[in-house]
Amino acid sequence: MRKTKIICTLGPATEKPEILRKLITGGTDVFRLNMSHAKPEWVRRIVPRIRQLAEEQLRPIAILLDTQGPAIRTGDLKEPLHLKQGDILEFTVRGSKSPEKNSVTVNYDQFPSDVSPGDTILVDNGLIKLVVMAKKKDRVRCKVLNSAILGSRRHINLPGVHVNLPALTTKDIADVKLGTELGVEYVAMSFVREERDIEQLRRLLHLRKSLALIMAKIEDQAAIASIDAIIKAADAIMVARGDLGIEVPMEELPIIQRRIVKTCIRLGKPVVVATHLLESMIKNRLPTRAEITDVANAVFEQADAIMLSGETSVGRYPVECVEVLNRVATRIERSGGAGYAESAVLNDARQRTVASAVVLANSLPRAKIIVFTLHGTMPRNVSHLRPERAPIFAFAASEEVRRRLCILWGVCPIHIEFDKDPNKTIQTAESVLRNQKLVTRGDNLVIISDIVAEGSRFDCVQMRTIK
Ligand code: PEP
């Protein structure tokens, strides 16, 4: 049973039911809808399709709606601009005109106030590098530092510059509302800069009576500066290496990834390593050796999930990509992990109870951990400690909670009805595991559940051997 979860971004390459079905059978745990590209009508069509196919295959699948965030883009061009090193390019805001041969509009009116002469501007995933020479109220004059072709609607990165765009744009708010209407399990917040941004999204979700969890995407220097507060405030973290690798010096990226994964595991926050894991498979059937090693590294570090972007949204080999992640993750998990959970921070008595169960499971042969949950907390506490070998069977009292567990490292979520008597609930869980052949005679079950004693409920750890 694979412990590292797989997230696939959907797009034109994967929207058809037959491909979606293969991605689910292949082991996808979470589908991501990228609102930088997805249209609301498409989201309305794809969400019920995912739900139906997951139900057909009796698989819990979570949906992650990823907001565009405060992203700056260039506007439409009649023809691509063929830029040469040393050329001048002007960025203009709404309503202004440039006398230069090379100019392009930007979608953000405050752009000239946010940048200063000497700042670096990176366009189209860093492919075009420019330096700001001068600015006026409505124009920014830049020198092109490398020859390249500029197409329409390219993403702009401003490393180290504080952009004054709101944390949630009007588009993001509309997209989040759509996500809550469709009942997505996770909302990813792009370009989170500080803890306050997350609180704003949480208020919006609360107003919409949504239980969706917030995944903060770490993708620029502002987020790195507030990383500890962001990790505490969010429900999950994504190391969004696409933008992050442009916003920080590239050699810093592996160090930042490791620091974030380590901190998240210490604090018990689910963490996703995203982007470019199998980039070459957008075009090729086989990954490069370096890509396999990158995937293996994320699995070795025991990130909760690894995420495919372009590989599955527009790539030629989406199903093969999931196969590769599945194979590499399963093999690497058997070879051991980095052990960051050894310094896990335990904050309350429930977490300490879970810790004792994990110590017990680690000391037993053929151990399986069984945990029950109403809201998802206890399975997260178990996953937090990264048990050495035992799978974590998490029994949830509702399908919604079950789907929210899909992202957690090592957790196999199952839905059952809970009885008022915890012992009866344990019996139901045991028979589900037997029926699905997930346990066999001689297995040692380490069970974390409630017991009722003297009219009160207590957390309890017990061990039973399957007879
Ligand atoms: C990333 O930058 O790695 C990422 C996942 O964000 P997006 O694809 O939304 O730019």
Residues whose N, C-alpha, C, O or C-beta is under 5 A from the ligand:
A	BS01	PEP	A240 R241 G242 D243 L244 A274 T275
